[in-house]
Amino acid sequence: MELSTWLPFFLAAWAISLSPGAGAVAAMSSGLTHGFQRGYWTTIGLILGIWTQILLVGVGLGALVATSTTLFTVIKWAGVAYLVYLGIQQWRAPAAAVRAEDDGVQGGTQARRRDLVLRGWMVNTVNPKGTVFLLAVVPQFLHLDQALTPQYLTIAATLGFTDAVVMAGYTALAAKVLGALKDVRVIRLLNRVFGSLFIGAGLLLASVKRA
């Protein structure tokens, strides 16, 4: 990918990563619940989810999702169900602050890294809106007369980098600022706020229609 093409995409990638959505909610809720060090594993999953979406677009499955009403609907409602499930989980999370020495323990429960990675991956993968969005954006930065694989790899690396930085900020904000609070009532309120945001993201996804 030429520099003149990559620079505009690099700027667009920051806008994509900074846009508030289910990924940002997932990063912040993990920071609040598990602290930064362990909570950041959710971001690893989010990035893997983005790469999965790019792979789908690259091999042509993204176009199938965009054009097939049945497939789009199945994936959409799976995403809705998962986000609502995460919201209910967050609502029911123990109202206990994360202590630095716990390395991600809240209420006596330690989250496994692979579970956090899977959680982030699911948030970004089971989202046909993301597939359709990438299907609309990515081709604008491709030179079809050149090898496509290196261009897709560049796009994947760029989006992975910007998401890694932005989600680190979201995770750190929740872990260092919100997670530092010790009042059980405030922690419970924050858990319910993030739970409601997950459910809200699910309802927004439910309203998405195939273009």
C-alpha positions in Angstrom: 0.0 0.0 0.0 1.4 3.4 -1.0 2.0 6.0 1.6 -0.4 8.4 0.0 -3.1 5.8 0.4 -2.1 4.6 3.8 -2.0 8.0 5.5 -5.7 8.7 4.9 -6.6 5.2 6.1 -4.4 5.7 9.2 -6.4 8.8 10.1 -9.7 6.9 9.4 -8.5 4.0 11.6 -8.2 6.4 14.5 -11.7 7.6 13.9 -13.0 4.0 13.7 -11.2 3.0 17.0 -12.3 6.2 18.9 -15.9 5.8 17.9 -17.9 4.8 21.0 -19.4 1.3 20.7 -19.6 -2.1 22.2 -15.8 -2.5 22.0 -15.2 0.5 24.1 -17.8 -0.6 26.6 -16.2 -4.1 26.8 -12.7 -2.5 27.4 -13.9 -0.2 30.1 -16.0 -2.9 31.9 -13.0 -5.2 31.9 -10.8 -2.5 33.3 -13.4 -1.8 36.0 -13.9 -5.4 36.9 -10.4 -6.9 36.4 -8.0 -4.1 36.5 -5.7 -3.0 33.7 -3.2 -5.8 33.5 -5.8 -8.6 33.2 -8.6 -6.5 31.7 -6.4 -5.6 28.7 -6.8 -9.2 27.5 -10.2 -8.2 26.4 -8.6 -5.7 24.0 -6.5 -8.6 22.5 -9.8 -10.3 21.8 -11.3 -7.2 20.3 -8.3 -6.9 17.9 -8.6 -10.5 16.9 -12.3 -9.8 16.2 -11.4 -7.0 13.9 -8.9 -9.2 12.1 -11.6 -11.8 11.8 -14.0 -9.3 10.2 -11.2 -8.2 7.8 -10.6 -11.8 6.8 -14.3 -12.2 6.1 -14.3 -9.2 3.9 -11.1 -10.3 2.2 -12.3 -13.7 1.2 -15.7 -12.5 0.1 -17.8 -13.7 3.0 -18.5 -10.1 4.0 -20.4 -9.6 0.8 -22.4 -12.7 1.5 -23.3 -11.4 4.9 -24.3 -8.0 3.4 -26.5 -9.5 0.7 -28.0 -12.5 2.5 -31.0 -11.5 4.6 -31.1 -14.8 6.5 -27.3 -14.9 7.3 -27.3 -11.2 8.2 -30.3 -11.7 10.6 -28.9 -14.8 12.2 -25.5 -13.1 13.0 -27.2 -9.9 14.1 -29.5 -11.6 16.6 -26.6 -13.7 17.9 -24.7 -10.5 18.5 -27.7 -8.9 20.2 -28.1 -11.9 22.5 -24.4 -11.9 23.4 -24.3 -8.2 24.2 -27.5 -8.4 26.4 -25.9 -11.5 28.1 -22.8 -9.4 28.8 -25.0 -6.6 30.2 -26.8 -9.0 32.6 -23.4 -10.4 33.7 -22.1 -6.9 34.4 -25.3 -6.0 36.3 -24.7 -9.0 38.5 -21.0 -8.5 39.0 -19.8 -8.3 42.6 -19.7 -4.8 44.0 -16.1 -5.0 45.1 -13.2 -2.8 44.1 -10.2 -4.4 42.3 -7.0 -4.4 44.4 -3.7 -4.1 42.6 -2.3 -7.1 44.4 -5.3 -9.2 43.2 -4.2 -9.0 39.5 -7.8 -8.9 38.4 -9.7 -10.4 41.3 -13.1 -8.9 42.2 -15.3 -10.5 44.7 -12.9 -13.5 45.0 -13.2 -14.5 41.3 -10.3 -14.4 39.0 -11.0 -14.2 35.3 -9.1 -16.4 33.0 -7.2 -14.6 30.2 -8.6 -16.9 27.5 -12.1 -16.1 28.7 -11.4 -12.3 28.4 -9.9 -12.8 25.0 -12.9 -14.8 23.8 -15.2 -12.2 25.2 -13.5 -9.4 23.2 -13.4 -11.6 20.1 -17.1 -12.3 20.3 -18.0 -8.7 20.8 -16.4 -7.7 17.5 -16.9 -10.9 15.5 -20.7 -11.4 16.0 -21.5 -8.0 14.6 -22.7 -7.9 11.0 -22.8 -4.1 11.3 -19.0 -4.2 11.5 -18.7 -6.5 8.5 -20.9 -4.3 6.4 -19.0 -1.2 7.6 -15.6 -2.6 6.7 -17.0 -3.9 3.4 -17.9 -0.3 2.6 -14.7 1.4 3.8 -11.9 -1.0 3.0 -12.3 -1.2 -0.8 -11.9 2.6 -1.0 -8.2 2.1 0.0 -7.4 -0.8 -2.1 -5.5 -0.8 -5.4 -7.2 -3.6 -7.3 -4.4 -3.7 -9.9 -1.9 -4.7 -7.1 -1.5 -7.7 -4.9 -4.4 -7.6 -2.4 -2.9 -9.8 0.4 -0.2 -7.2 1.4 -2.8 -4.5 1.4 -5.2 -6.4 3.6 -2.3 -7.2 6.0 -1.4 -3.5 6.1 -5.0 -2.6 6.8 -5.3 -5.2 9.5 -2.1 -4.1 11.2 -3.2 -0.5 11.1 -6.6 -1.1 12.7 -4.9 -3.5 15.2 -2.5 -0.8 16.2 -5.0 2.0 16.6 -7.4 -0.2 18.5 -4.6 -1.4 20.8 -3.8 2.2 21.8 -7.4 3.5 22.1 -8.7 0.5 24.0 -5.7 0.7 26.4 -6.8 4.2 27.2 -10.4 3.0 27.8 -9.2 0.1 30.0 -6.8 2.3 32.0 -9.5 4.9 32.5 -11.8 2.4 34.1 -9.1 0.6 36.0 -7.2 3.5 37.4 -10.0 6.1 37.9 -13.2 4.1 38.4 -11.5 1.0 39.8 -9.8 3.1 42.5 -13.2 3.8 44.1 -13.8 1.9 47.3 -17.5 2.7 48.0 -19.5 -0.5 47.4 -22.5 1.5 46.3 -20.6 3.4 43.7 -19.0 0.2 42.3 -22.5 -1.4 42.2 -23.8 1.7 40.3 -20.9 1.6 37.8 -21.5 -2.1 37.2 -25.1 -1.4 36.4 -24.1 1.6 34.2 -21.8 -0.6 32.1 -24.4 -3.4 32.1 -27.0 -1.0 30.8 -24.5 0.2 28.1 -24.0 -3.4 26.9 -27.8 -3.9 26.7 -28.1 -0.5 24.9 -25.5 -1.6 22.4 -27.4 -4.8 21.9 -30.7 -2.9 21.3 -28.9 -0.6 18.8 -27.6 -3.6 16.9 -31.1 -5.0 16.9 -32.3 -1.9 15.0 -29.7 -2.3 12.3 -31.1 -3.3 8.9 -29.3 -4.7 6.0 -28.5 -2.0 3.4 
